[in-house]
């Protein structure tokens, strides 16, 4: 009987959330309030972006889906539109329709006009995201190459976690003499040159491609809208590191966030 009522409670909460999202969507259609100063987390996969995202998500001052959004963005801009060449998006891919769609979606889910977002591909899309939201604040998470590459290699051994999107790839992947048959993490320009390469070369390519894309895009972002942090510093001193990031993003670093960090 207890299990029955737990299921009933879960069902009611689920439907209640759906109704709430629908009502928020209707309200957004009336108010038409664009997203305000979103915080976008960028960095190479396995660099520590998730811990940064989850920490920002713990703040009541900003909305969060509390999940990665790669499927959302790929649905908006399918990989086939770019011939499966890259997850990257340029400034001219942005539109007013995109801005409204994204603003409405995040508001409906979070109830806030300011949100934090993170996924494996954001680092290839900084020009697009900045064109979409010119007031966005970007947080660039960096990690030492050796550790980051080692973690990427480990990730390639977990296709059920990091290659769930790649079943439709138009190319046959045979990395490391066929040991890896599913492409993990993200597509960057030139990825086809590595479909038969050793896994460490694939990961070095990915590490370089996304970090270079972020550094290139940084030049067009106002300095006040850009923060950088080393993953190693987050580990050594999370309170000081996150306090700096929150203050730069214009978010309160209150007692709850202090305790969380």
C-alpha positions as CSV (number, residue, x, y, z in Angstrom):
1,X,0.0,0.0,0.0
2,X,2.9,2.4,0.8
3,X,4.4,1.8,-2.6
4,X,1.0,2.5,-4.2
5,X,0.7,5.9,-2.5
6,X,4.3,6.8,-3.4
7,X,3.5,6.1,-7.0
8,X,0.3,8.2,-6.8
9,X,2.2,11.1,-5.2
10,X,4.9,10.9,-7.9
11,X,2.3,10.9,-10.6
12,X,0.5,13.9,-9.2
13,X,3.7,15.8,-8.8
14,X,4.7,15.0,-12.3
15,X,1.4,16.2,-13.7
16,X,1.5,19.2,-11.4
17,X,4.9,20.2,-12.9
18,X,3.6,19.8,-16.4
19,X,0.6,22.1,-15.6
20,X,3.0,24.6,-14.0
21,X,5.2,24.6,-17.1
22,X,2.2,25.2,-19.3
23,X,1.0,28.1,-17.2
24,X,4.5,29.7,-17.2
25,X,4.6,29.2,-21.0
26,X,1.3,31.0,-21.4
27,X,2.5,33.8,-19.1
28,X,5.7,34.1,-21.1
29,X,3.6,34.5,-24.3
30,X,1.8,37.4,-22.7
31,X,4.8,39.1,-21.0
32,X,7.3,38.1,-23.7
33,X,10.2,38.6,-21.3
34,X,13.6,37.7,-22.9
35,X,16.2,35.8,-20.9
36,X,18.3,38.1,-18.8
37,X,22.1,37.7,-18.3
38,X,22.3,33.9,-18.6
39,X,25.4,32.3,-17.2
40,X,26.9,29.9,-19.8
41,X,29.5,27.4,-18.6
42,X,32.1,26.4,-21.3
43,X,35.1,24.2,-21.3
44,X,36.3,20.9,-22.6
45,X,34.4,17.8,-21.6
46,X,35.8,16.3,-18.4
47,X,37.4,19.6,-17.4
48,X,35.2,20.2,-14.4
49,X,32.3,22.0,-16.1
50,X,29.7,19.8,-14.4
51,X,30.8,20.7,-10.9
52,X,30.7,24.4,-11.8
53,X,27.2,24.0,-13.4
54,X,25.9,22.1,-10.4
55,X,27.2,24.7,-8.0
56,X,25.6,27.6,-9.9
57,X,22.4,25.5,-10.1
58,X,22.4,25.3,-6.3
59,X,21.8,29.1,-6.1
60,X,18.2,30.3,-5.7
61,X,19.1,33.5,-7.5
62,X,19.3,31.8,-10.9
63,X,17.2,29.2,-12.7
64,X,18.5,25.8,-13.8
65,X,17.2,22.7,-15.6
66,X,19.6,20.7,-13.4
67,X,20.5,18.6,-16.5
68,X,22.7,19.0,-19.6
69,X,21.0,20.5,-22.6
70,X,22.8,19.0,-25.6
71,X,19.6,17.4,-26.9
72,X,17.7,20.7,-26.6
73,X,20.3,22.6,-28.7
74,X,20.7,19.9,-31.3
75,X,17.0,19.7,-31.7
76,X,17.0,23.4,-32.4
77,X,20.0,23.2,-34.8
78,X,20.2,19.6,-36.0
79,X,23.7,18.3,-36.9
80,X,22.5,17.4,-40.3
81,X,22.1,21.1,-41.0
82,X,25.9,21.3,-41.0
83,X,26.4,18.0,-42.7
84,X,27.5,16.4,-39.4
85,X,30.7,18.4,-39.6
86,X,30.5,20.0,-36.1
87,X,28.4,20.8,-33.1
88,X,29.6,24.4,-33.4
89,X,27.3,27.3,-34.1
90,X,28.3,30.7,-35.4
91,X,26.9,34.1,-34.7
92,X,24.9,34.1,-38.0
93,X,23.1,30.9,-36.8
94,X,21.4,33.0,-34.1
95,X,17.9,34.5,-34.7
96,X,15.2,36.4,-32.9
97,X,13.1,33.3,-33.1
98,X,15.9,31.3,-31.4
99,X,16.1,33.9,-28.7
100,X,12.4,33.7,-28.0
101,X,12.3,29.9,-28.1
102,X,15.2,29.5,-25.7
103,X,13.9,32.2,-23.3
104,X,10.4,30.7,-23.2
105,X,11.7,27.2,-22.7
106,X,14.0,28.0,-19.8
107,X,11.3,30.3,-18.2
108,X,8.7,27.6,-18.5
109,X,11.0,25.0,-16.8
110,X,12.6,27.2,-14.1
111,X,10.2,30.1,-13.5
112,X,13.1,32.6,-13.8
113,X,14.3,34.9,-16.6
114,X,17.9,34.3,-15.7
115,X,19.3,30.8,-16.1
116,X,22.6,28.8,-16.1
117,X,23.3,26.4,-18.9
118,X,26.0,23.8,-19.6
119,X,26.6,21.0,-22.1
120,X,29.5,19.4,-23.9
121,X,29.1,21.5,-27.0
122,X,28.7,25.0,-25.5
123,X,32.4,25.8,-26.0
124,X,32.0,25.4,-29.8
125,X,29.0,27.8,-29.8
126,X,30.2,30.9,-27.9
127,X,29.7,33.2,-30.9
128,X,26.2,31.9,-31.4
129,X,25.3,32.1,-27.7
130,X,26.7,35.7,-27.4
131,X,24.7,36.7,-30.5
132,X,21.7,35.2,-28.9
133,X,22.2,36.8,-25.5
134,X,24.6,39.8,-25.8
135,X,24.4,40.2,-22.0
136,X,25.4,36.6,-21.2
137,X,28.2,35.9,-18.7
138,X,30.6,33.1,-19.8
139,X,32.5,31.0,-17.3
140,X,35.4,29.2,-18.9
141,X,36.6,26.1,-16.9
142,X,40.2,25.0,-17.6
143,X,42.0,21.9,-16.6
144,X,45.6,20.8,-17.0
145,X,46.1,18.9,-20.3
146,X,47.4,15.6,-18.9
147,X,44.5,15.2,-16.4
148,X,41.9,16.4,-18.9
149,X,43.2,14.0,-21.6
150,X,43.3,11.1,-19.2
151,X,39.7,11.8,-18.2
152,X,38.6,12.1,-21.8
153,X,40.2,8.7,-22.5
154,X,38.3,7.2,-19.6
155,X,35.1,8.8,-20.9
156,X,35.6,7.2,-24.3
157,X,35.3,3.9,-22.5
158,X,31.8,4.8,-21.3
159,X,29.8,5.2,-24.6
160,X,26.5,4.5,-22.7
161,X,27.1,7.8,-20.9
162,X,29.0,10.0,-23.5
163,X,27.9,8.6,-26.9
164,X,24.2,8.3,-26.5
165,X,23.6,10.8,-29.3
166,X,26.0,9.3,-31.9
167,X,24.0,6.4,-33.3
168,X,23.0,8.3,-36.4
169,X,26.6,9.4,-37.4
170,X,27.1,9.0,-41.2
171,X,30.6,7.6,-40.7
172,X,31.8,4.3,-39.3
173,X,33.9,4.9,-36.2
174,X,36.8,2.5,-35.5
175,X,39.0,4.3,-33.0
176,X,41.9,2.4,-31.6
177,X,41.7,-0.4,-34.2
178,X,37.9,-0.8,-33.7
179,X,37.9,-0.8,-29.9
180,X,35.7,2.3,-29.8
181,X,32.8,2.2,-32.3
182,X,30.8,5.2,-31.0
183,X,32.0,8.8,-31.1
184,X,32.0,10.4,-27.7
185,X,31.4,13.9,-26.4
186,X,31.2,16.3,-29.4
187,X,32.0,16.8,-33.0
188,X,34.5,19.5,-34.0
189,X,35.6,20.4,-37.5
190,X,38.0,17.8,-38.8
191,X,36.7,14.9,-36.6
192,X,36.4,12.6,-39.6
193,X,40.2,12.6,-39.8
194,X,40.3,10.7,-36.5
195,X,37.7,8.0,-36.9
196,X,40.5,5.4,-37.2
197,X,43.1,7.1,-34.9
198,X,44.4,6.0,-31.5
199,X,42.1,7.2,-28.8
200,X,44.8,9.5,-27.2
201,X,45.1,11.3,-30.6
202,X,41.3,11.7,-30.7
203,X,41.2,13.1,-27.2
204,X,44.1,15.5,-27.9
205,X,42.2,16.7,-31.0
206,X,39.1,17.3,-29.0
207,X,40.9,19.0,-26.2
208,X,42.7,21.4,-28.6
209,X,39.7,22.0,-30.8
210,X,37.3,23.1,-28.1
211,X,39.8,25.1,-26.1
212,X,41.0,26.9,-29.2
213,X,37.4,27.7,-30.2
214,X,36.8,29.2,-26.8
215,X,39.9,31.3,-26.8
216,X,39.2,32.5,-30.3
217,X,35.6,33.5,-29.3
218,X,36.8,35.2,-26.1
219,X,38.2,38.1,-28.1
220,X,34.7,39.3,-29.0
221,X,33.3,39.1,-25.5
222,X,33.5,42.1,-23.2
223,X,35.9,41.4,-20.3
224,X,33.3,42.1,-17.7
225,X,31.2,39.2,-19.2
226,X,34.0,36.6,-19.0
227,X,35.4,34.6,-16.1
228,X,38.0,31.9,-16.1
229,X,38.8,29.3,-13.5
230,X,41.1,26.3,-13.2
231,X,39.5,23.1,-12.1
232,X,42.5,22.6,-9.9
233,X,41.8,25.8,-8.0
234,X,38.2,24.8,-7.5
235,X,39.4,21.6,-5.8
236,X,42.0,23.4,-3.7
237,X,39.8,26.3,-2.6
238,X,36.2,26.0,-3.6
239,X,34.9,28.8,-1.5
240,X,37.2,31.5,-2.8
241,X,37.0,30.3,-6.4
242,X,33.2,30.2,-6.5
243,X,32.9,33.5,-4.6
244,X,34.9,35.1,-7.3
245,X,32.8,33.5,-10.1
246,X,29.5,34.5,-8.4
247,X,30.6,38.0,-7.8
248,X,31.8,38.4,-11.4
249,X,28.5,37.0,-12.6
250,X,26.5,39.4,-10.5
251,X,25.0,36.7,-8.3
252,X,24.9,36.7,-4.4
253,X,27.3,34.4,-2.7
254,X,25.2,34.0,0.4
255,X,25.4,31.7,3.5
256,X,23.7,28.9,1.6
257,X,26.3,29.0,-1.2
258,X,29.1,29.3,1.3
259,X,27.9,26.1,3.1
260,X,27.4,24.3,-0.3
261,X,30.9,25.1,-1.4
